[in-house]
Amino acid sequence: MPAFVGAIHITSLGSSGVMHIGDCFSIQPLSFTKTFAGAGSFNTGDGLYVENHQSVTNTWDQDQIDQSFAGWR
């Protein structure tokens, strides 16, 4: 069944985002990320007090591939 689309406005679209207009059977966005963060990086809340002394984040990773795209889609 055809889709009737009016005016659209796209503010932003990320690198792993999907923008589709009209009929669609399946959309599968795919993204893999690896995050390194030091002590106290992901703390949230009101009135938060974090005290870190001599924080070191080791970003060395001995394996070359953590999760590959092979076999996807």
N, CA, C, O and CB atoms as a CASP TS submission, in Angstrom:
PFRMAT TS
TARGET T0000
AUTHOR 0000-0000-0000
METHOD Language model
MODEL 1
PARENT N/A
ATOM      1  N   MET     1       0.845  -1.171   0.000  1.00  0.00           N
ATOM      2  CA  MET     1       0.000   0.000   0.000  1.00  0.00           C
ATOM      3  C   MET     1       0.893   1.238   0.000  1.00  0.00           C
ATOM      4  O   MET     1       1.740   1.379   0.882  1.00  0.00           O
ATOM      5  CB  MET     1      -0.963  -0.004   1.219  1.00  0.00           C
ATOM      6  N   PRO     2       0.727   2.117  -0.947  1.00  0.00           N
ATOM      7  CA  PRO     2       1.587   3.302  -1.034  1.00  0.00           C
ATOM      8  C   PRO     2       1.405   4.225   0.169  1.00  0.00           C
ATOM      9  O   PRO     2       0.319   4.331   0.739  1.00  0.00           O
ATOM     10  CB  PRO     2       1.297   4.070  -2.323  1.00  0.00           C
ATOM     11  N   ALA     3       2.478   4.873   0.526  1.00  0.00           N
ATOM     12  CA  ALA     3       2.447   5.821   1.638  1.00  0.00           C
ATOM     13  C   ALA     3       2.426   7.242   1.079  1.00  0.00           C
ATOM     14  O   ALA     3       3.171   7.565   0.154  1.00  0.00           O
ATOM     15  CB  ALA     3       3.670   5.615   2.587  1.00  0.00           C
ATOM     16  N   PHE     4       1.575   8.076   1.642  1.00  0.00           N
ATOM     17  CA  PHE     4       1.539   9.484   1.287  1.00  0.00           C
ATOM     18  C   PHE     4       2.297  10.241   2.358  1.00  0.00           C
ATOM     19  O   PHE     4       1.926  10.204   3.531  1.00  0.00           O
ATOM     20  CB  PHE     4       0.075  10.009   1.143  1.00  0.00           C
ATOM     21  N   VAL     5       3.352  10.925   1.961  1.00  0.00           N
ATOM     22  CA  VAL     5       4.229  11.608   2.904  1.00  0.00           C
ATOM     23  C   VAL     5       4.139  13.098   2.666  1.00  0.00           C
ATOM     24  O   VAL     5       4.255  13.571   1.535  1.00  0.00           O
ATOM     25  CB  VAL     5       5.689  11.118   2.772  1.00  0.00           C
ATOM     26  N   GLY     6       3.931  13.832   3.746  1.00  0.00           N
ATOM     27  CA  GLY     6       3.905  15.288   3.665  1.00  0.00           C
ATOM     28  C   GLY     6       5.309  15.848   3.829  1.00  0.00           C
ATOM     29  O   GLY     6       6.299  15.177   3.536  1.00  0.00           O
ATOM     30  N   ALA     7       5.380  17.069   4.293  1.00  0.00           N
ATOM     31  CA  ALA     7       6.676  17.708   4.501  1.00  0.00           C
ATOM     32  C   ALA     7       7.421  17.036   5.649  1.00  0.00           C
ATOM     33  O   ALA     7       6.817  16.669   6.657  1.00  0.00           O
ATOM     34  CB  ALA     7       6.500  19.211   4.784  1.00  0.00           C
ATOM     35  N   ILE     8       8.725  16.877   5.494  1.00  0.00           N
ATOM     36  CA  ILE     8       9.556  16.309   6.563  1.00  0.00           C
ATOM     37  C   ILE     8      10.683  17.277   6.893  1.00  0.00           C
ATOM     38  O   ILE     8      11.079  18.097   6.064  1.00  0.00           O
ATOM     39  CB  ILE     8      10.131  14.921   6.150  1.00  0.00           C
ATOM     40  N   HIS     9      11.186  17.171   8.098  1.00  0.00           N
ATOM     41  CA  HIS     9      12.321  17.979   8.538  1.00  0.00           C
ATOM     42  C   HIS     9      13.263  17.058   9.300  1.00  0.00           C
ATOM     43  O   HIS     9      12.873  16.481  10.315  1.00  0.00           O
ATOM     44  CB  HIS     9      11.860  19.199   9.428  1.00  0.00           C
ATOM     45  N   ILE    10      14.485  16.913   8.829  1.00  0.00           N
ATOM     46  CA  ILE    10      15.478  16.068   9.488  1.00  0.00           C
ATOM     47  C   ILE    10      16.486  16.979  10.153  1.00  0.00           C
ATOM     48  O   ILE    10      17.197  17.725   9.480  1.00  0.00           O
ATOM     49  CB  ILE    10      16.173  15.093   8.479  1.00  0.00           C
ATOM     50  N   THR    11      16.551  16.920  11.470  1.00  0.00           N
ATOM     51  CA  THR    11      17.490  17.741  12.211  1.00  0.00           C
ATOM     52  C   THR    11      18.894  17.151  12.150  1.00  0.00           C
ATOM     53  O   THR    11      19.858  17.858  11.858  1.00  0.00           O
ATOM     54  CB  THR    11      17.039  17.888  13.660  1.00  0.00           C
ATOM     55  N   SER    12      19.005  15.857  12.426  1.00  0.00           N
ATOM     56  CA  SER    12      20.306  15.192  12.312  1.00  0.00           C
ATOM     57  C   SER    12      20.093  13.705  12.102  1.00  0.00           C
ATOM     58  O   SER    12      19.052  13.150  12.453  1.00  0.00           O
ATOM     59  CB  SER    12      21.177  15.445  13.570  1.00  0.00           C
ATOM     60  N   LEU    13      21.092  13.078  11.528  1.00  0.00           N
ATOM     61  CA  LEU    13      21.056  11.649  11.279  1.00  0.00           C
ATOM     62  C   LEU    13      22.461  11.131  11.513  1.00  0.00           C
ATOM     63  O   LEU    13      23.396  11.521  10.814  1.00  0.00           O
ATOM     64  CB  LEU    13      20.548  11.315   9.829  1.00  0.00           C
ATOM     65  N   GLY    14      22.616  10.248  12.501  1.00  0.00           N
ATOM     66  CA  GLY    14      23.937   9.752  12.867  1.00  0.00           C
ATOM     67  C   GLY    14      24.480   8.746  11.870  1.00  0.00           C
ATOM     68  O   GLY    14      23.799   8.362  10.919  1.00  0.00           O
ATOM     69  N   SER    15      25.713   8.324  12.100  1.00  0.00           N
ATOM     70  CA  SER    15      26.386   7.423  11.160  1.00  0.00           C
ATOM     71  C   SER    15      25.739   6.043  11.114  1.00  0.00           C
ATOM     72  O   SER    15      25.814   5.369  10.087  1.00  0.00           O
ATOM     73  CB  SER    15      27.850   7.284  11.531  1.00  0.00           C
ATOM     74  N   SER    16      25.103   5.603  12.209  1.00  0.00           N
ATOM     75  CA  SER    16      24.453   4.296  12.195  1.00  0.00           C
ATOM     76  C   SER    16      22.929   4.439  12.187  1.00  0.00           C
ATOM     77  O   SER    16      22.214   3.474  12.454  1.00  0.00           O
ATOM     78  CB  SER    16      24.899   3.468  13.407  1.00  0.00           C
ATOM     79  N   GLY    17      22.441   5.623  11.885  1.00  0.00           N
ATOM     80  CA  GLY    17      21.006   5.864  11.858  1.00  0.00           C
ATOM     81  C   GLY    17      20.391   5.452  10.532  1.00  0.00           C
ATOM     82  O   GLY    17      21.089   5.228   9.543  1.00  0.00           O
ATOM     83  N   VAL    18      19.073   5.358  10.535  1.00  0.00           N
ATOM     84  CA  VAL    18      18.339   4.977   9.332  1.00  0.00           C
ATOM     85  C   VAL    18      17.227   5.985   9.105  1.00  0.00           C
ATOM     86  O   VAL    18      16.466   6.289  10.023  1.00  0.00           O
ATOM     87  CB  VAL    18      17.767   3.534   9.448  1.00  0.00           C
ATOM     88  N   MET    19      17.127   6.505   7.886  1.00  0.00           N
ATOM     89  CA  MET    19      16.017   7.360   7.524  1.00  0.00           C
ATOM     90  C   MET    19      15.313   6.719   6.337  1.00  0.00           C
ATOM     91  O   MET    19      15.911   6.499   5.283  1.00  0.00           O
ATOM     92  CB  MET    19      16.493   8.813   7.195  1.00  0.00           C
ATOM     93  N   HIS    20      14.058   6.429   6.525  1.00  0.00           N
ATOM     94  CA  HIS    20      13.305   5.771   5.462  1.00  0.00           C
ATOM     95  C   HIS    20      11.952   6.455   5.334  1.00  0.00           C
ATOM     96  O   HIS    20      11.281   6.717   6.331  1.00  0.00           O
ATOM     97  CB  HIS    20      13.135   4.245   5.747  1.00  0.00           C
ATOM     98  N   ILE    21      11.566   6.737   4.118  1.00  0.00           N
ATOM     99  CA  ILE    21      10.266   7.346   3.857  1.00  0.00           C
ATOM    100  C   ILE    21       9.511   6.417   2.921  1.00  0.00           C
ATOM    101  O   ILE    21      10.010   6.060   1.854  1.00  0.00           O
ATOM    102  CB  ILE    21      10.410   8.789   3.242  1.00  0.00           C
ATOM    103  N   GLY    22       8.321   6.029   3.319  1.00  0.00           N
ATOM    104  CA  GLY    22       7.513   5.162   2.478  1.00  0.00           C
ATOM    105  C   GLY    22       7.375   3.777   3.074  1.00  0.00           C
ATOM    106  O   GLY    22       7.633   3.569   4.260  1.00  0.00           O
ATOM    107  N   ASP    23       6.966   2.832   2.244  1.00  0.00           N
ATOM    108  CA  ASP    23       6.740   1.463   2.698  1.00  0.00           C
ATOM    109  C   ASP    23       8.071   0.755   2.933  1.00  0.00           C
ATOM    110  O   ASP    23       9.057   1.000   2.238  1.00  0.00           O
ATOM    111  CB  ASP    23       5.892   0.686   1.674  1.00  0.00           C
ATOM    112  N   CYS    24       8.074  -0.127   3.926  1.00  0.00           N
ATOM    113  CA  CYS    24       9.298  -0.846   4.257  1.00  0.00           C
ATOM    114  C   CYS    24       8.943  -2.161   4.931  1.00  0.00           C
ATOM    115  O   CYS    24       8.017  -2.220   5.739  1.00  0.00           O
ATOM    116  CB  CYS    24      10.214   0.006   5.167  1.00  0.00           C
ATOM    117  N   PHE    25       9.673  -3.207   4.600  1.00  0.00           N
ATOM    118  CA  PHE    25       9.459  -4.504   5.242  1.00  0.00           C
ATOM    119  C   PHE    25      10.302  -4.635   6.504  1.00  0.00           C
ATOM    120  O   PHE    25       9.802  -5.074   7.540  1.00  0.00           O
ATOM    121  CB  PHE    25       9.787  -5.641   4.271  1.00  0.00           C
ATOM    122  N   SER    26      11.572  -4.259   6.428  1.00  0.00           N
ATOM    123  CA  SER    26      12.474  -4.443   7.567  1.00  0.00           C
ATOM    124  C   SER    26      13.604  -3.427   7.503  1.00  0.00           C
ATOM    125  O   SER    26      14.198  -3.210   6.448  1.00  0.00           O
ATOM    126  CB  SER    26      13.043  -5.881   7.592  1.00  0.00           C
ATOM    127  N   ILE    27      13.895  -2.806   8.642  1.00  0.00           N
ATOM    128  CA  ILE    27      15.033  -1.899   8.755  1.00  0.00           C
ATOM    129  C   ILE    27      15.901  -2.426   9.889  1.00  0.00           C
ATOM    130  O   ILE    27      15.410  -2.673  10.990  1.00  0.00           O
ATOM    131  CB  ILE    27      14.576  -0.403   9.015  1.00  0.00           C
ATOM    132  N   GLN    28      17.197  -2.599   9.617  1.00  0.00           N
ATOM    133  CA  GLN    28      18.107  -3.136  10.617  1.00  0.00           C
ATOM    134  C   GLN    28      19.354  -2.271  10.724  1.00  0.00           C
ATOM    135  O   GLN    28      20.362  -2.578  10.088  1.00  0.00           O
ATOM    136  CB  GLN    28      18.488  -4.578  10.278  1.00  0.00           C
ATOM    137  N   PRO    29      19.315  -1.202  11.509  1.00  0.00           N
ATOM    138  CA  PRO    29      20.540  -0.425  11.700  1.00  0.00           C
ATOM    139  C   PRO    29      21.564  -1.259  12.458  1.00  0.00           C
ATOM    140  O   PRO    29      21.199  -2.048  13.329  1.00  0.00           O
ATOM    141  CB  PRO    29      20.246   0.894  12.457  1.00  0.00           C
ATOM    142  N   LEU    30      22.823  -1.094  12.138  1.00  0.00           N
ATOM    143  CA  LEU    30      23.871  -1.910  12.720  1.00  0.00           C
ATOM    144  C   LEU    30      25.025  -1.023  13.144  1.00  0.00           C
ATOM    145  O   LEU    30      25.524  -0.225  12.350  1.00  0.00           O
ATOM    146  CB  LEU    30      24.344  -2.987  11.731  1.00  0.00           C
ATOM    147  N   SER    31      25.449  -1.155  14.383  1.00  0.00           N
ATOM    148  CA  SER    31      26.535  -0.338  14.887  1.00  0.00           C
ATOM    149  C   SER    31      27.242  -1.075  16.016  1.00  0.00           C
ATOM    150  O   SER    31      26.596  -1.687  16.866  1.00  0.00           O
ATOM    151  CB  SER    31      26.015   1.029  15.367  1.00  0.00           C
ATOM    152  N   PHE    32      28.561  -1.014  16.022  1.00  0.00           N
ATOM    153  CA  PHE    32      29.364  -1.549  17.110  1.00  0.00           C
ATOM    154  C   PHE    32      30.280  -0.446  17.609  1.00  0.00           C
ATOM    155  O   PHE    32      30.887   0.267  16.809  1.00  0.00           O
ATOM    156  CB  PHE    32      30.180  -2.797  16.655  1.00  0.00           C
ATOM    157  N   THR    33      30.385  -0.301  18.904  1.00  0.00           N
ATOM    158  CA  THR    33      31.278   0.700  19.472  1.00  0.00           C
ATOM    159  C   THR    33      32.059   0.098  20.630  1.00  0.00           C
ATOM    160  O   THR    33      31.654  -0.901  21.224  1.00  0.00           O
ATOM    161  CB  THR    33      30.489   1.939  19.937  1.00  0.00           C
ATOM    162  N   LYS    34      33.168   0.719  20.932  1.00  0.00           N
ATOM    163  CA  LYS    34      33.979   0.320  22.075  1.00  0.00           C
ATOM    164  C   LYS    34      34.271   1.590  22.855  1.00  0.00           C
ATOM    165  O   LYS    34      34.777   2.562  22.295  1.00  0.00           O
ATOM    166  CB  LYS    34      35.308  -0.419  21.635  1.00  0.00           C
ATOM    167  N   THR    35      33.961   1.587  24.119  1.00  0.00           N
ATOM    168  CA  THR    35      34.082   2.786  24.932  1.00  0.00           C
ATOM    169  C   THR    35      35.097   2.581  26.046  1.00  0.00           C
ATOM    170  O   THR    35      35.048   1.589  26.773  1.00  0.00           O
ATOM    171  CB  THR    35      32.727   3.177  25.514  1.00  0.00           C
ATOM    172  N   PHE    36      35.999   3.516  26.170  1.00  0.00           N
ATOM    173  CA  PHE    36      36.934   3.544  27.286  1.00  0.00           C
ATOM    174  C   PHE    36      36.619   4.776  28.121  1.00  0.00           C
ATOM    175  O   PHE    36      36.448   5.865  27.574  1.00  0.00           O
ATOM    176  CB  PHE    36      38.423   3.552  26.794  1.00  0.00           C
ATOM    177  N   ALA    37      36.542   4.620  29.424  1.00  0.00           N
ATOM    178  CA  ALA    37      36.251   5.756  30.287  1.00  0.00           C
ATOM    179  C   ALA    37      36.938   5.560  31.629  1.00  0.00           C
ATOM    180  O   ALA    37      37.059   4.437  32.119  1.00  0.00           O
ATOM    181  CB  ALA    37      34.729   5.933  30.473  1.00  0.00           C
ATOM    182  N   GLY    38      37.376   6.639  32.206  1.00  0.00           N
ATOM    183  CA  GLY    38      38.064   6.585  33.493  1.00  0.00           C
ATOM    184  C   GLY    38      37.094   6.535  34.655  1.00  0.00           C
ATOM    185  O   GLY    38      35.878   6.500  34.470  1.00  0.00           O
ATOM    186  N   ALA    39      37.645   6.533  35.839  1.00  0.00           N
ATOM    187  CA  ALA    39      36.836   6.469  37.058  1.00  0.00           C
ATOM    188  C   ALA    39      35.914   7.675  37.153  1.00  0.00           C
ATOM    189  O   ALA    39      36.344   8.807  36.930  1.00  0.00           O
ATOM    190  CB  ALA    39      37.737   6.391  38.303  1.00  0.00           C
ATOM    191  N   GLY    40      34.665   7.443  37.479  1.00  0.00           N
ATOM    192  CA  GLY    40      33.706   8.522  37.655  1.00  0.00           C
ATOM    193  C   GLY    40      33.155   9.088  36.365  1.00  0.00           C
ATOM    194  O   GLY    40      32.539  10.153  36.387  1.00  0.00           O
ATOM    195  N   SER    41      33.351   8.419  35.240  1.00  0.00           N
ATOM    196  CA  SER    41      32.942   8.978  33.948  1.00  0.00           C
ATOM    197  C   SER    41      31.441   8.926  33.714  1.00  0.00           C
ATOM    198  O   SER    41      30.878   9.871  33.161  1.00  0.00           O
ATOM    199  CB  SER    41      33.636   8.250  32.839  1.00  0.00           C
ATOM    200  N   PHE    42      30.781   7.856  34.117  1.00  0.00           N
ATOM    201  CA  PHE    42      29.367   7.684  33.789  1.00  0.00           C
ATOM    202  C   PHE    42      28.465   7.919  34.994  1.00  0.00           C
ATOM    203  O   PHE    42      27.358   7.382  35.041  1.00  0.00           O
ATOM    204  CB  PHE    42      29.127   6.295  33.235  1.00  0.00           C
ATOM    205  N   ASN    43      28.901   8.690  35.947  1.00  0.00           N
ATOM    206  CA  ASN    43      28.068   8.990  37.113  1.00  0.00           C
ATOM    207  C   ASN    43      27.004  10.008  36.740  1.00  0.00           C
ATOM    208  O   ASN    43      27.287  10.970  36.027  1.00  0.00           O
ATOM    209  CB  ASN    43      28.926   9.513  38.284  1.00  0.00           C
ATOM    210  N   THR    44      25.784   9.804  37.217  1.00  0.00           N
ATOM    211  CA  THR    44      24.697  10.748  36.980  1.00  0.00           C
ATOM    212  C   THR    44      23.942  10.970  38.281  1.00  0.00           C
ATOM    213  O   THR    44      23.982  10.135  39.185  1.00  0.00           O
ATOM    214  CB  THR    44      23.742  10.236  35.867  1.00  0.00           C
ATOM    215  N   GLY    45      23.264  12.082  38.365  1.00  0.00           N
ATOM    216  CA  GLY    45      22.451  12.358  39.542  1.00  0.00           C
ATOM    217  C   GLY    45      22.553  13.803  39.969  1.00  0.00           C
ATOM    218  O   GLY    45      23.387  14.558  39.468  1.00  0.00           O
ATOM    219  N   ASP    46      21.694  14.182  40.902  1.00  0.00           N
ATOM    220  CA  ASP    46      21.690  15.541  41.439  1.00  0.00           C
ATOM    221  C   ASP    46      22.608  15.605  42.655  1.00  0.00           C
ATOM    222  O   ASP    46      22.584  14.703  43.493  1.00  0.00           O
ATOM    223  CB  ASP    46      20.248  15.987  41.814  1.00  0.00           C
ATOM    224  N   GLY    47      23.406  16.644  42.761  1.00  0.00           N
ATOM    225  CA  GLY    47      24.277  16.838  43.918  1.00  0.00           C
ATOM    226  C   GLY    47      25.351  15.772  44.030  1.00  0.00           C
ATOM    227  O   GLY    47      25.701  15.362  45.137  1.00  0.00           O
ATOM    228  N   LEU    48      25.871  15.325  42.921  1.00  0.00           N
ATOM    229  CA  LEU    48      26.863  14.247  42.895  1.00  0.00           C
ATOM    230  C   LEU    48      28.244  14.795  43.221  1.00  0.00           C
ATOM    231  O   LEU    48      28.654  15.822  42.681  1.00  0.00           O
ATOM    232  CB  LEU    48      26.876  13.546  41.518  1.00  0.00           C
ATOM    233  N   TYR    49      28.952  14.114  44.098  1.00  0.00           N
ATOM    234  CA  TYR    49      30.329  14.476  44.427  1.00  0.00           C
ATOM    235  C   TYR    49      31.204  13.258  44.181  1.00  0.00           C
ATOM    236  O   TYR    49      31.020  12.216  44.809  1.00  0.00           O
ATOM    237  CB  TYR    49      30.457  14.974  45.909  1.00  0.00           C
ATOM    238  N   VAL    50      32.153  13.389  43.270  1.00  0.00           N
ATOM    239  CA  VAL    50      33.045  12.291  42.930  1.00  0.00           C
ATOM    240  C   VAL    50      34.476  12.742  43.170  1.00  0.00           C
ATOM    241  O   VAL    50      34.878  13.811  42.711  1.00  0.00           O
ATOM    242  CB  VAL    50      32.844  11.832  41.456  1.00  0.00           C
ATOM    243  N   GLU    51      35.238  11.942  43.879  1.00  0.00           N
ATOM    244  CA  GLU    51      36.633  12.262  44.155  1.00  0.00           C
ATOM    245  C   GLU    51      37.498  11.089  43.704  1.00  0.00           C
ATOM    246  O   GLU    51      37.430  10.000  44.274  1.00  0.00           O
ATOM    247  CB  GLU    51      36.853  12.572  45.670  1.00  0.00           C
ATOM    248  N   ASN    52      38.300  11.319  42.689  1.00  0.00           N
ATOM    249  CA  ASN    52      39.176  10.282  42.144  1.00  0.00           C
ATOM    250  C   ASN    52      40.623  10.744  42.264  1.00  0.00           C
ATOM    251  O   ASN    52      40.964  11.865  41.888  1.00  0.00           O
ATOM    252  CB  ASN    52      38.818   9.964  40.661  1.00  0.00           C
ATOM    253  N   HIS    53      41.440   9.891  42.775  1.00  0.00           N
ATOM    254  CA  HIS    53      42.861  10.207  42.903  1.00  0.00           C
ATOM    255  C   HIS    53      43.661   9.228  42.056  1.00  0.00           C
ATOM    256  O   HIS    53      43.490   8.016  42.185  1.00  0.00           O
ATOM    257  CB  HIS    53      43.318  10.157  44.391  1.00  0.00           C
ATOM    258  N   GLN    54      44.518   9.731  41.207  1.00  0.00           N
ATOM    259  CA  GLN    54      45.405   8.947  40.366  1.00  0.00           C
ATOM    260  C   GLN    54      44.641   7.910  39.541  1.00  0.00           C
ATOM    261  O   GLN    54      44.988   6.729  39.547  1.00  0.00           O
ATOM    262  CB  GLN    54      46.454   8.261  41.219  1.00  0.00           C
ATOM    263  N   SER    55      43.627   8.343  38.851  1.00  0.00           N
ATOM    264  CA  SER    55      42.847   7.454  38.003  1.00  0.00           C
ATOM    265  C   SER    55      43.579   7.206  36.683  1.00  0.00           C
ATOM    266  O   SER    55      44.033   8.146  36.029  1.00  0.00           O
ATOM    267  CB  SER    55      41.447   8.045  37.744  1.00  0.00           C
ATOM    268  N   VAL    56      43.687   5.944  36.303  1.00  0.00           N
ATOM    269  CA  VAL    56      44.338   5.573  35.045  1.00  0.00           C
ATOM    270  C   VAL    56      43.416   4.621  34.298  1.00  0.00           C
ATOM    271  O   VAL    56      42.934   3.644  34.872  1.00  0.00           O
ATOM    272  CB  VAL    56      45.744   4.918  35.294  1.00  0.00           C
ATOM    273  N   THR    57      43.167   4.898  33.023  1.00  0.00           N
ATOM    274  CA  THR    57      42.357   4.021  32.201  1.00  0.00           C
ATOM    275  C   THR    57      43.261   3.327  31.193  1.00  0.00           C
ATOM    276  O   THR    57      43.904   3.986  30.375  1.00  0.00           O
ATOM    277  CB  THR    57      41.225   4.808  31.490  1.00  0.00           C
ATOM    278  N   ASN    58      43.314   2.009  31.246  1.00  0.00           N
ATOM    279  CA  ASN    58      44.136   1.229  30.330  1.00  0.00           C
ATOM    280  C   ASN    58      43.334   0.958  29.063  1.00  0.00           C
ATOM    281  O   ASN    58      42.317   0.267  29.105  1.00  0.00           O
ATOM    282  CB  ASN    58      44.606  -0.102  30.988  1.00  0.00           C
ATOM    283  N   THR    59      43.790   1.500  27.941  1.00  0.00           N
ATOM    284  CA  THR    59      43.068   1.316  26.681  1.00  0.00           C
ATOM    285  C   THR    59      43.757   0.313  25.772  1.00  0.00           C
ATOM    286  O   THR    59      43.350   0.167  24.619  1.00  0.00           O
ATOM    287  CB  THR    59      42.924   2.642  25.961  1.00  0.00           C
ATOM    288  N   TRP    60      44.773  -0.377  26.238  1.00  0.00           N
ATOM    289  CA  TRP    60      45.464  -1.367  25.424  1.00  0.00           C
ATOM    290  C   TRP    60      44.611  -2.618  25.318  1.00  0.00           C
ATOM    291  O   TRP    60      44.126  -3.132  26.326  1.00  0.00           O
ATOM    292  CB  TRP    60      46.851  -1.701  26.016  1.00  0.00           C
ATOM    293  N   ASP    61      44.428  -3.104  24.113  1.00  0.00           N
ATOM    294  CA  ASP    61      43.613  -4.284  23.862  1.00  0.00           C
ATOM    295  C   ASP    61      44.427  -5.225  22.978  1.00  0.00           C
ATOM    296  O   ASP    61      44.794  -4.860  21.861  1.00  0.00           O
ATOM    297  CB  ASP    61      42.240  -3.908  23.190  1.00  0.00           C
ATOM    298  N   GLN    62      44.710  -6.423  23.463  1.00  0.00           N
ATOM    299  CA  GLN    62      45.610  -7.320  22.750  1.00  0.00           C
ATOM    300  C   GLN    62      44.976  -7.979  21.525  1.00  0.00           C
ATOM    301  O   GLN    62      45.691  -8.306  20.578  1.00  0.00           O
ATOM    302  CB  GLN    62      46.097  -8.379  23.684  1.00  0.00           C
ATOM    303  N   ASP    63      43.664  -8.183  21.513  1.00  0.00           N
ATOM    304  CA  ASP    63      43.061  -8.803  20.339  1.00  0.00           C
ATOM    305  C   ASP    63      42.745  -7.743  19.290  1.00  0.00           C
ATOM    306  O   ASP    63      42.425  -6.600  19.617  1.00  0.00           O
ATOM    307  CB  ASP    63      41.784  -9.576  20.726  1.00  0.00           C
ATOM    308  N   GLN    64      42.841  -8.141  18.032  1.00  0.00           N
ATOM    309  CA  GLN    64      42.653  -7.197  16.931  1.00  0.00           C
ATOM    310  C   GLN    64      41.179  -6.937  16.628  1.00  0.00           C
ATOM    311  O   GLN    64      40.811  -5.826  16.248  1.00  0.00           O
ATOM    312  CB  GLN    64      43.343  -7.714  15.687  1.00  0.00           C
ATOM    313  N   ILE    65      40.345  -7.942  16.791  1.00  0.00           N
ATOM    314  CA  ILE    65      38.935  -7.831  16.441  1.00  0.00           C
ATOM    315  C   ILE    65      38.094  -8.252  17.644  1.00  0.00           C
ATOM    316  O   ILE    65      38.199  -9.390  18.101  1.00  0.00           O
ATOM    317  CB  ILE    65      38.596  -8.700  15.191  1.00  0.00           C
ATOM    318  N   ASP    66      37.259  -7.346  18.163  1.00  0.00           N
ATOM    319  CA  ASP    66      36.401  -7.672  19.282  1.00  0.00           C
ATOM    320  C   ASP    66      35.090  -8.279  18.811  1.00  0.00           C
ATOM    321  O   ASP    66      34.666  -9.316  19.320  1.00  0.00           O
ATOM    322  CB  ASP    66      36.137  -6.438  20.118  1.00  0.00           C
ATOM    323  N   GLN    67      34.451  -7.643  17.849  1.00  0.00           N
ATOM    324  CA  GLN    67      33.204  -8.145  17.291  1.00  0.00           C
ATOM    325  C   GLN    67      33.152  -7.675  15.834  1.00  0.00           C
ATOM    326  O   GLN    67      33.104  -6.475  15.564  1.00  0.00           O
ATOM    327  CB  GLN    67      31.945  -7.642  18.119  1.00  0.00           C
ATOM    328  N   SER    68      33.162  -8.601  14.929  1.00  0.00           N
ATOM    329  CA  SER    68      33.258  -8.247  13.510  1.00  0.00           C
ATOM    330  C   SER    68      31.879  -8.118  12.868  1.00  0.00           C
ATOM    331  O   SER    68      30.871  -8.550  13.427  1.00  0.00           O
ATOM    332  CB  SER    68      34.084  -9.290  12.759  1.00  0.00           C
ATOM    333  N   PHE    69      31.862  -7.517  11.686  1.00  0.00           N
ATOM    334  CA  PHE    69      30.633  -7.387  10.904  1.00  0.00           C
ATOM    335  C   PHE    69      30.389  -8.606  10.023  1.00  0.00           C
ATOM    336  O   PHE    69      29.378  -8.650   9.322  1.00  0.00           O
ATOM    337  CB  PHE    69      30.690  -6.136  10.044  1.00  0.00           C
ATOM    338  N   ALA    70      31.267  -9.583  10.035  1.00  0.00           N
ATOM    339  CA  ALA    70      31.147 -10.741   9.149  1.00  0.00           C
ATOM    340  C   ALA    70      29.872 -11.527   9.445  1.00  0.00           C
ATOM    341  O   ALA    70      29.564 -11.807  10.603  1.00  0.00           O
ATOM    342  CB  ALA    70      32.375 -11.653   9.291  1.00  0.00           C
ATOM    343  N   GLY    71      29.156 -11.872   8.426  1.00  0.00           N
ATOM    344  CA  GLY    71      27.941 -12.670   8.575  1.00  0.00           C
ATOM    345  C   GLY    71      26.702 -11.882   8.944  1.00  0.00           C
ATOM    346  O   GLY    71      25.636 -12.473   9.116  1.00  0.00           O
ATOM    347  N   TRP    72      26.805 -10.561   9.074  1.00  0.00           N
ATOM    348  CA  TRP    72      25.642  -9.741   9.417  1.00  0.00           C
ATOM    349  C   TRP    72      24.935  -9.337   8.133  1.00  0.00           C
ATOM    350  O   TRP    72      25.572  -9.134   7.099  1.00  0.00           O
ATOM    351  CB  TRP    72      26.058  -8.483  10.242  1.00  0.00           C
ATOM    352  N   ARG    73      23.660  -9.225   8.205  1.00  0.00           N
ATOM    353  CA  ARG    73      22.760  -8.798   7.128  1.00  0.00           C
ATOM    354  C   ARG    73      22.520  -9.850   6.128  1.00  0.00           C
ATOM    355  O   ARG    73      21.784  -9.631   5.167  1.00  0.00           O
ATOM    356  CB  ARG    73      23.288  -7.615   6.446  1.00  0.00           C
TER
END
